[in-house]
């Protein structure tokens, strides 16, 4: 499996968000992030009190870190006002949303009518939906990023004119659009069940042959290259080369 470099942005944002939550909200200190060897990352929480948590306690931590709900992953569990952990995460999510989700090199979320209709459905005001729909239909060559900024500014302006729950619903609609497309998704079974098998650091992924190497610099994990990690084949070649040179 080859990664497109910009696709790693999703994983790097997930690492930073979960790392801060575990440290600042739960007080854990000894965290080791490891590339899974394929599509994701693993976090080993090595504090002694974490190792003794029962399954129900582990489940509580996972539930705290889970925002995306619904069978199709199209809802976000948001409170009013937003929980501090979500407020902390939103700037990072907004950045990757514009750079990846709204990019022609990424998901190109609002590129055509079929895709933008799914996004408009998040807005709890049919008048706003119709206004944006007509504007986008009249500009077929517009970009997803331009359409997103138009949607964002239109909803924000409408929220300022509303009060109470109506205003909050409009603001939460923007947050939900961003969150369902960018917020990290956890593997619940791996995270909550103590009897679940886990890959140790430095094992080899059986399908890709890549070594599950640690990601030591969390603050600069954007620069990690998942296609640059050693593979079993390259390690064998290096060992053979060393034997020949000796």
C-alpha positions as CSV (number, residue, x, y, z in Angstrom):
1,X,0.0,0.0,0.0
2,X,1.4,3.4,-1.0
3,X,0.4,6.5,0.9
4,X,-0.1,9.8,-0.9
5,X,1.9,12.1,1.3
6,X,-0.9,14.6,1.9
7,X,-3.2,11.7,3.1
8,X,-1.0,11.4,6.2
9,X,-2.4,14.7,7.4
10,X,-5.5,12.8,8.6
11,X,-3.3,10.5,10.8
12,X,-1.1,13.3,12.0
13,X,-4.1,15.4,13.2
14,X,-5.5,12.3,14.9
15,X,-2.3,11.8,16.7
16,X,-2.1,15.3,18.0
17,X,-5.8,15.4,19.1
18,X,-5.7,12.1,20.9
19,X,-2.3,12.8,22.5
20,X,-3.4,16.1,24.0
21,X,-6.7,14.6,25.2
22,X,-4.9,11.7,27.0
23,X,-2.3,14.0,28.5
24,X,-4.4,17.1,29.4
25,X,-7.8,15.5,30.1
26,X,-6.8,12.2,31.7
27,X,-3.3,13.0,33.0
28,X,-1.5,10.2,31.3
29,X,2.2,10.9,30.7
30,X,3.9,7.9,29.1
31,X,2.5,7.6,25.5
32,X,4.1,5.8,22.6
33,X,2.7,6.3,19.1
34,X,3.4,3.5,16.6
35,X,2.7,3.3,12.9
36,X,0.4,0.4,12.3
37,X,2.2,-0.7,9.1
38,X,-0.8,0.0,7.0
39,X,-3.6,2.6,7.3
40,X,-3.5,3.8,10.9
41,X,-1.6,4.4,14.1
42,X,-1.6,2.8,17.6
43,X,-1.1,4.6,20.9
44,X,0.4,2.6,23.7
45,X,-0.5,4.2,27.1
46,X,2.2,2.9,29.4
47,X,1.3,4.6,32.7
48,X,0.9,2.0,35.5
49,X,-2.7,3.2,36.2
50,X,-3.7,2.8,32.6
51,X,-2.4,-0.8,32.5
52,X,-4.7,-1.7,35.4
53,X,-7.9,-0.2,34.0
54,X,-10.8,-2.6,33.6
55,X,-12.7,-3.0,30.3
56,X,-15.6,-0.7,31.5
57,X,-13.1,2.0,32.5
58,X,-11.3,1.7,29.1
59,X,-14.7,1.9,27.5
60,X,-15.4,5.2,29.3
61,X,-12.2,6.7,28.0
62,X,-13.0,5.6,24.4
63,X,-16.6,7.0,24.7
64,X,-15.1,10.4,25.9
65,X,-12.9,10.4,22.7
66,X,-15.7,9.3,20.4
67,X,-17.6,12.1,18.7
68,X,-18.9,10.6,15.5
69,X,-22.2,8.7,15.8
70,X,-24.9,7.3,13.7
71,X,-24.9,4.1,11.6
72,X,-23.5,6.0,8.6
73,X,-21.1,8.2,10.6
74,X,-23.0,11.4,9.7
75,X,-23.7,12.7,13.2
76,X,-21.5,14.3,15.9
77,X,-22.3,14.2,19.6
78,X,-22.0,18.0,20.3
79,X,-23.0,19.8,23.5
80,X,-23.9,23.5,23.9
81,X,-21.5,25.2,24.6
82,X,-18.9,23.0,23.0
83,X,-16.8,20.8,25.3
84,X,-13.3,22.3,25.9
85,X,-11.7,19.3,24.3
86,X,-13.7,19.9,21.1
87,X,-12.9,23.6,21.1
88,X,-9.2,22.7,21.4
89,X,-9.4,20.3,18.5
90,X,-11.4,22.4,16.1
91,X,-8.6,24.6,14.8
92,X,-6.6,21.5,13.8
93,X,-9.6,19.9,12.2
94,X,-10.5,23.1,10.3
95,X,-7.0,23.2,8.9
96,X,-7.0,19.6,7.5
97,X,-10.7,20.1,6.4
98,X,-9.7,22.9,4.1
99,X,-6.4,21.4,3.0
100,X,-7.7,17.9,2.4
101,X,-11.4,17.5,2.4
102,X,-12.1,20.6,0.3
103,X,-9.0,20.2,-1.9
104,X,-9.1,18.9,-5.5
105,X,-6.1,16.7,-4.4
106,X,-8.2,15.3,-1.5
107,X,-11.9,14.5,-1.2
108,X,-13.1,17.5,-3.2
109,X,-16.2,17.4,-1.0
110,X,-18.3,20.0,-2.9
111,X,-17.2,19.3,-6.4
112,X,-20.6,18.3,-7.8
113,X,-24.3,18.4,-7.0
114,X,-24.4,14.8,-5.7
115,X,-21.7,15.6,-3.1
116,X,-22.8,19.0,-2.1
117,X,-26.3,17.9,-1.5
118,X,-25.0,15.6,1.3
119,X,-23.3,18.5,2.9
120,X,-26.3,20.9,2.6
121,X,-28.4,18.3,4.4
122,X,-26.4,19.2,7.6
123,X,-27.8,22.8,7.6
124,X,-31.0,23.0,9.6
125,X,-32.4,25.8,7.5
126,X,-34.0,25.1,4.1
127,X,-33.8,28.7,3.0
128,X,-30.0,28.7,3.5
129,X,-29.8,25.4,1.7
130,X,-31.7,26.7,-1.3
131,X,-29.7,29.9,-1.5
132,X,-26.4,28.0,-1.6
133,X,-27.7,25.5,-4.0
134,X,-28.7,28.1,-6.5
135,X,-25.4,30.0,-6.1
136,X,-23.4,26.8,-6.8
137,X,-25.6,25.7,-9.7
138,X,-24.9,29.1,-11.3
139,X,-21.2,28.7,-10.9
140,X,-20.4,25.1,-12.1
141,X,-16.7,25.8,-12.3
142,X,-16.3,26.9,-8.8
143,X,-14.0,25.0,-6.4
144,X,-14.9,23.0,-3.3
145,X,-12.9,25.3,-1.1
146,X,-14.6,28.4,-2.5
147,X,-18.0,26.8,-2.0
148,X,-17.1,25.7,1.6
149,X,-16.1,29.3,2.5
150,X,-19.3,30.6,1.0
151,X,-21.3,28.0,3.1
152,X,-19.4,28.8,6.2
153,X,-19.8,32.6,5.9
154,X,-23.5,32.3,5.0
155,X,-24.2,30.1,8.0
156,X,-22.2,32.2,10.4
157,X,-24.0,35.4,9.3
158,X,-27.4,33.7,9.7
159,X,-26.4,32.5,13.2
160,X,-25.6,36.0,14.2
161,X,-29.2,37.1,13.3
162,X,-30.7,34.2,15.3
163,X,-31.0,33.7,19.0
164,X,-30.8,30.7,21.4
165,X,-31.2,27.2,20.1
166,X,-31.7,28.3,16.5
167,X,-28.3,30.1,16.5
168,X,-26.6,27.2,18.2
169,X,-28.0,24.7,15.7
170,X,-26.5,26.7,12.8
171,X,-23.1,26.9,14.5
172,X,-23.2,23.2,15.4
173,X,-24.0,22.4,11.8
174,X,-20.7,23.9,10.7
175,X,-18.8,22.0,13.5
176,X,-20.6,18.8,12.5
177,X,-19.6,19.0,8.9
178,X,-16.0,19.4,9.9
179,X,-16.0,16.8,12.6
180,X,-17.6,14.0,10.6
181,X,-15.0,14.4,7.8
182,X,-11.9,14.8,10.0
183,X,-12.2,13.7,13.6
184,X,-10.3,10.5,14.5
185,X,-12.2,7.2,14.7
186,X,-11.0,4.7,17.3
187,X,-11.0,1.0,17.0
188,X,-13.3,0.3,20.0
189,X,-12.5,-3.4,20.4
190,X,-8.7,-2.9,20.4
191,X,-9.0,0.0,22.9
192,X,-11.5,-1.5,25.4
193,X,-10.8,-5.2,25.6
194,X,-7.7,-6.3,27.5
195,X,-7.7,-9.7,25.8
196,X,-7.5,-8.2,22.3
197,X,-4.3,-9.1,20.5
198,X,-2.1,-6.0,19.8
199,X,0.8,-5.5,17.4
200,X,4.0,-4.7,19.3
201,X,6.3,-2.0,18.1
202,X,8.8,-3.2,15.5
203,X,6.7,-6.1,14.3
204,X,6.1,-6.6,10.6
205,X,2.7,-6.0,9.1
206,X,1.7,-9.3,7.4
207,X,0.1,-7.7,4.3
208,X,2.4,-4.7,3.6
209,X,5.6,-6.0,5.0
210,X,6.3,-2.7,6.7
211,X,7.8,-2.5,10.1
212,X,5.6,-0.9,12.8
213,X,8.0,1.9,13.8
214,X,7.5,4.4,16.6
215,X,6.5,8.0,15.8
216,X,8.6,9.8,18.4
217,X,8.0,13.5,17.5
218,X,4.3,14.0,18.0
219,X,4.4,17.8,17.4
220,X,6.0,17.3,14.0
221,X,4.4,14.1,13.0
222,X,3.2,15.7,9.7
223,X,6.8,15.0,8.5
224,X,6.5,11.3,9.1
225,X,6.7,9.3,5.9
226,X,4.7,6.0,6.1
227,X,6.2,5.0,2.7
228,X,9.8,5.6,4.0
229,X,9.7,3.0,6.9
230,X,11.7,-0.2,6.6
231,X,10.1,-3.3,5.1
232,X,11.0,-6.9,5.7
233,X,12.3,-7.1,2.2
234,X,14.6,-4.1,2.6
235,X,15.9,-5.4,5.9
236,X,16.7,-8.8,4.4
237,X,18.5,-7.0,1.5
238,X,20.5,-4.9,4.0
239,X,21.5,-8.0,6.0
240,X,22.5,-9.9,2.9
241,X,24.5,-6.9,1.7
242,X,26.3,-6.7,5.0
243,X,27.2,-10.4,4.9
244,X,28.6,-10.1,1.5
245,X,30.7,-7.0,2.5
246,X,32.1,-8.9,5.5
